[in-house]
């Protein structure tokens, strides 16, 4: 049986726009400056903290979710709260 979930989100605003581009056989996506500031990504890199982005396929389109823990269903559910 396939598990389904419903997620309701409130859009607070647009933090930036980025256009994907091919490079080295993979697609790349730059992270807008305001996203870096909002999620303190520069500080995490300096402290060598794990973080990643999860690409979720939804019925409304693609949802990009920042995640600072190992990717697992439980951690994704927690991040969506």
C-alpha positions in Angstrom: 0.0 0.0 0.0 1.4 3.4 -1.0 1.5 5.9 1.9 0.2 9.4 1.0 0.4 12.6 3.0 -1.1 16.1 2.7 1.0 19.1 3.3 -0.4 22.6 3.7 2.1 25.4 3.4 2.0 29.2 3.9 4.1 31.0 1.3 5.9 33.9 3.1 7.5 35.3 0.0 10.0 34.8 -2.8 13.7 34.6 -1.6 15.1 34.5 -5.1 15.0 32.9 -8.5 17.7 30.6 -10.0 17.9 29.1 -13.4 19.4 25.6 -13.7 22.2 25.0 -16.1 24.1 22.0 -17.4 27.8 21.6 -16.3 30.0 18.6 -16.2 27.3 16.1 -17.2 24.9 17.2 -14.4 22.4 20.0 -13.9 23.5 22.7 -11.5 21.4 25.2 -9.6 22.9 28.2 -7.8 21.5 29.2 -4.5 20.2 32.8 -4.3 22.0 35.1 -1.8 18.9 35.7 0.3 18.4 31.9 0.7 22.0 31.7 1.9 21.4 34.5 4.4 18.0 33.2 5.5 19.2 29.7 6.2 22.7 30.8 7.4 24.4 28.5 4.9 27.7 30.3 5.0 27.9 29.7 8.8 27.0 26.1 8.3 29.8 25.6 5.8 32.3 27.4 8.2 31.2 25.1 11.0 31.3 22.0 8.7 27.6 21.3 9.5 25.7 18.8 7.3 23.0 20.3 5.2 21.3 19.3 1.9 18.3 20.0 -0.1 15.6 17.4 -0.8 13.6 17.6 -4.0 10.0 16.4 -3.3 7.6 15.5 -6.1 4.1 16.8 -5.2 0.8 17.0 -7.0 1.4 20.7 -7.3 4.9 20.5 -8.6 8.4 20.4 -7.2 9.0 21.2 -3.6 12.6 22.0 -2.6 13.2 21.5 1.2 16.3 22.4 3.1 17.4 19.7 5.5 20.1 19.8 8.1 19.9 16.1 9.1 20.5 12.8 7.3 17.8 12.2 4.7 15.1 9.9 6.1 11.3 9.8 6.0 11.2 10.8 9.7 13.5 13.8 9.3 11.6 15.0 6.2 8.3 14.8 8.0 9.9 16.8 10.9 11.3 19.4 8.5 7.8 19.9 6.9 6.2 20.7 10.3 
